[in-house]
Amino acid sequence: MTEDLVLRTARSLAHEVGLDAVTPGAGAALRLLAAAGNARAVVEIGTGTGVSGVWLLRGMRADGVLTTIDLEVEHQRIARRIFAEAGFAAGRTRIITGRALDVLPRLADGAYDLVFVDAEATGFHACVEAALRLLRPGGVLALNGMLAHGRIGDPAARDAETVTVRETIKAVRESEHWIPALLPVGHGVLAAVKC
């Protein structure tokens, strides 16, 4: 998947500030998931410099709004500029600065079509729980980084991040609330439809 100038700029800026943005393949998967669900309301945990946000917005309905949450004001300032350069009106994004676990409880139950999580693995469990409340039936949860940098298939890998990722995959797979699939794109995207 080739990226246009806006996405390449956002990716370069992410690199400059020390962030690992979603890969073009993972971005294409996010766009597909947003488009397949005719997404109008999306929550993104981890704004970064706007790479994943642009992919999501490009898959969403033309009247859709992306609510994106991040702790870093500077990253969000860059993302706001990237969204504008990509041609999205300011009203298409709701950028919230803060800890996701502080912000998510303030969002409406069952009001979202897609929740994308691109955050530290330590927060995955809480984000999955929040997504279950936020998503409408048929809504999609997508978690990035689920291949744990290639360690997920190595039984000897017992570091905290890999163990947390394994536990998250297992919990979603065994839950009666989700229909999941692990997509081997980028750093691995766990996608799950809320039953």
C-alpha positions, 0 to 999 in steps of 0.5 A: 500500500503506497502512501500519499504525501500527507501520510508520508509527512505524518509518518516522518514527523512521528519518527522525529518525535520518537513514535512508531506509527501504524504501517501502511498495511495496518492503515489500509486495514483500518480504512477497510474496517471503517468503510465496511462498518460505514463508520460515523463515530470512531474513537482512537486511543493514541493520536500520535501525529495523525497517521492512523487518524487519516487512514480511519477518516478516509474509510469513514462516512463523509459526515463521520467524526473521529474522537482521538485521545492522547496525552501529548499536546504536541503530538495532537498539534501535529495531528491537527495540522495533518488532518487539515492538510489531508483535507478534513474539516475541523469538525470531522475530528474531536481531539481530546488531551488526557489519559485514555482511562480518564477520558473513556468513561465520559464517552457515551455508551453504545454510540461508536462504530469503531474503537481503535487502540494504539497504546501501551500493552499495559492498558489493553485490558481496560481499553477492551472493557471500555470498548465493549461499553462504547461500541454499538452491537456490530461495532468493531474493536481494533487493537494494534501491536498484537504480534508483540514485535514478532514475539507472540509466536515464541513460547520462550518470550515471557516479557511483560508486554508479550504476556499482556498481549497473549492474555488480551488475545485469549480474553477476546477470543474466549469472550462471548461478546466478541467475534475476533480475528488476528490480522497479520498486517503491520505489527498485528491488528486484533479486530473483533466485532461486538456481538 
